[in-house]
Amino acid sequence: MAATGRHRRYQPSRINRASLTVTAGGAGMALPLIGAGTTHAASVDVWEKVAACESTNNWRINTGNGYYGGLQFTQSTWEAYGGRQYAPRADLASKDQQIAVAEKVLEGQGPRAWPVCSARAGLTRGGDAPDIAPDRRLAAKTDAKSKQSDRRDRPAAQRQSAPPKATPTTVPTHREGYTVARGDSLSRIADAEDVRGGWQGLYAQNRTVVGPDPDLIHPGQKLILRIEAPRSRTGPVPSAEAPERRPAAKPRPAPGQQPPKQQAPKQQAAKPAHVKKPVQRSGFSAPVDASTGTPYRKAGSSWSSGYHTGVDFPVPTGTSVKSVASGRVVSAGWAGAYGYQVVIRHTDGKYSQYAHLSALTVRSGQQVTSGQRIGRSGSTGNSSGPHLHFEIRTGPGYGSDIDPLAYLRAGGVPV
């Protein structure tokens, strides 16, 4: 059954850049570091929602406005809550390290440290402890220094490195492997890693690991992305079906007969190699590779306008969502009933909207091209299930909708 999105009137929101202030005395005061525990914790999913609201999930963002990283720390807050043990600034730390510091801020200041985005993301004290490992980089550096010191003490003759051991992501005779993380799906992994055959090919290659249901994968599972057979040191082995052909012996003339005159071989006109004609592109792309669900202008009391203002594409959470044409992002973030959304103004003056996203990969003001990934599908906001709600508008706001499929078809997209 096709998913039906439900929406209410809204005004596009701007990305909040809340200051994470230190209320106990300012940047010059060294605060005690409070360990993050389950009493004041929040899950990784919640922190990702906060980051999507604060910085469109850009954990490396540094625009020069005094706020750094995915959760937009001020420098004083980052230092006061122990961030410098990981990196000089928040944008230079890993996602797990930023969340570890944010857990301490949450315990010390509460959700009011993110006054707007905490409410939108449902950030509260007393949630599940996040599944993070912020000390991995520190442990790696310490281990590297220890190994480097050991190598200095070894004779030069013993410094030859041994063949690398197999790990979950470097398997012998396999070009690349992948460890499933929280929030992954086969379609998301296949798209991100450019797996040949898409998610179907990825599933066929890992059926024994995944099991009978391709929609059910678990964090920690080890998947094979590509298989690369070891190269043979010898030359290619001739095929048994195509034995080597030797020139046939010329027949000898009978005694007293003149040898037949050899006719010059007719030169056959060389056939030109088949050249594949380049596919002409109209400059438009489909937002997702899927069939449509709830159609445009379907009437019903579920929508504040009395009808469906866009078209729905029922796709699993994590499906890659692409810009249908080149343009500039005018909105990227939380938008009430639409959940996380992206709105793009195209060169023809029309606006495209992509709603209920689970992740954003662009930010406001960014230029995008046709077919460029701008986010991942989901079920955020007022949604009845995972799908992409897609609109075409004559203006950036709600209520200026036109037929989205007619717009795509006019651009050469068969939908």
C-alpha positions, -999 to +999 in steps of 0.1 A: +000+000+000+014+034-009+024+056+020+003+088+025+021+118+039+001+142+060+010+178+063-001+210+078+006+246+070+041+257+080+067+284+075+102+271+064+125+273+093+161+286+093+189+265+108+193+274+144+228+283+156+222+282+194+251+291+217+261+264+240+269+288+269+288+279+301+265+292+329+288+285+358+313+313+353+324+318+317+353+306+295+380+314+321+366+291+347+376+255+347+345+234+353+347+199+367+342+173+340+310+153+346+310+117+333+281+111+309+259+083+323+225+069+315+208+093+339+213+123+316+221+105+283+206+107+248+209+082+220+229+087+189+197+090+168+186+120+190+220+137+187+219+132+149+185+150+149+200+179+169+229+181+145+205+180+115+187+210+130+219+229+141+242+222+111+223+200+086+244+171+099+277+186+089+300+175+118+330+193+103+313+227+098+332+259+106+317+290+089+337+314+110+307+326+131+321+313+164+302+280+165+319+247+155+310+212+146+277+194+141+263+204+175+276+241+171+298+243+202+313+276+213+350+274+219+345+282+256+320+254+260+342+229+241+371+236+264+351+238+296+336+203+291+368+186+282+367+188+244+404+196+241+413+161+251+400+151+217+408+181+194+415+219+196+380+227+182+348+208+179+349+208+141+382+190+142+369+162+164+350+130+153+313+127+156+316+103+185+339+127+203+315+156+198+286+135+212+307+126+242+313+162+250+276+170+243+266+144+269+285+163+295+269+196+284+235+179+286+242+168+322+256+201+332+232+225+314+203+204+303+185+206+269+184+244+272+219+244+258+202+238+225+171+259+231+154+254+197+168+222+183+165+202+215+127+206+214+126+197+177+148+166+181+132+154+213+164+159+234+157+152+271+176+139+300+173+103+310+175+087+276+195+057+264+233+059+266+247+066+231+266+038+214+299+057+208+336+052+211+352+086+214+386+074+226+393+054+195+415+081+180+434+086+212+440+049+216+452+047+180+477+075+185+491+059+216+494+025+200+511+041+169+536+059+192+543+026+210+549+007+178+571+034+165+592+032+196+595-005+193+607-003+158+635+021+167+649-006+190+649-033+164+678-041+141+675-028+106+674-064+093+642-071+113+622-041+101+607-057+071+569-055+076+549-087+076+519-092+052+488-074+066+464-095+085+428-098+075+403-075+092+366-072+087+372-046+060+403-060+044+395-097+035+420-116+013+408-120-023+381-094-016+386-058-028+365-043-001+342-052+028+318-033+050+306-034+086+270-026+091+263+005+113+232+017+130+207+032+105+221+014+075+201-004+048+212-024+018+200+003-006+219+030+014+251+009+015+249-001-022+244+036-032+271+050-010+297+023-020+286+022-057+280-016-056+274-031-090+239-045-092+226-021-065+211-035-033+199-066-051+235-075-060+247-067-025+220-089-010+227-118-034+264-117-024+256-116+013+224-137+016+240-161+040+249-132+063+218-112+060+192-140+060+159-144+041+148-107+047+169-081+028+152-053+048+165-067+081+202-061+087+219-056+121+248-034+132+281-054+133+273-077+104+302-080+079+292-076+043+312-083+011+310-054-013+331-067-042+350-099-049+384-097-066+399-131-076+437-133-071+457-127-102+474-156-118+512-153-123+511-174-155+496-163-188+460-169-197+449-205-200+434-213-235+397-221-234+388-258-241+359-245-262+381-224-284+413-245-292+442-228-309+437-227-347+466-237-369+469-228-406+457-256-428+482-273-451+481-263-487+470-292-511+497-304-535+488-305-572+486-340-589+515-350-611+514-333-645+490-306-634+497-270-632+493-256-598+462-235-595+466-198-598+462-181-565+437-155-566+443-124-546+421-123-516+393-099-518+396-071-494+365-069-474+355-035-465+363-029-428+332-027-408+332+002-385+331-008-348+297-004-332+297+030-316+272+035-288+254+067-293+256+089-263+224+093-244+211+128-246+202+141-213+176+168-207+193+181-176+165+166-154+166+136-131+141+116-111+143+123-073+144+086-065+145+054-085+110+042-076+074+042-088+049+067-074+024+063-046-001+089-034-008+111-065-008+149-068-041+167-059-057+136-043-086+150-022-090+144+015-093+159+049-058+146+058-043+177+042-048+213+054-053+225+017-079+198+012-057+179-013-023+164-017+001+191-027+028+168-041+034+132-051+048+105-028+074+079-037+072+049-013+109+040-006+127+025+024+144+048+049+179+056+037+172+057+000+193+082-019+173+114-028+186+135-057+180+169-070+159+168-101+177+197-117+206+221-110+200+250-087+206+266-053+194+252-019+172+278-003+162+257+027+177+227+044+165+216+079+135+210+100+101+221+087+074+210+111+049+186+094+073+181+066+101+169+089+136+173+076+133+188+041+153+204+013+139+232-010+159+241-042+154+270-065+161+260-101+174+281-130+139+282-146+125+299-115+107+268-101+112+253-067+114+216-058+108+203-023+119+170-008+103+162+026+103+136+054+141+130+050+161+111+075+194+128+066+206+159+048+238+161+027+234+198+016+230+231+034+213+264+026+230+285-001+248+255-016+248+250-054+237+216-066+236+198-100+210+175-115+212+140-101+233+151-071+224+134-038+209+159-014+197+136+014+182+103+025+146+094+025+128+087+058+096+092+078+103+124+098+076+150+106+039+142+101+043+110+081+024+077+080+055+057+069+088+058+051+085+077+017+096+108-001+071+136-005+081+156-036+067+189-047+072+215-075+063+251-067+062+284-084+075+300-051+095+288-021+065+285+002+035+262+009+005+267-014+022+275-047+023+239-059+020+227-095+019+191-110+053+176-102+051+147-126+041+170-155+072+191-147+095+161-147+080+147-179+084+181-196+121+178-187+124+143-203+121+122-171+098+091-177+077+089-145 
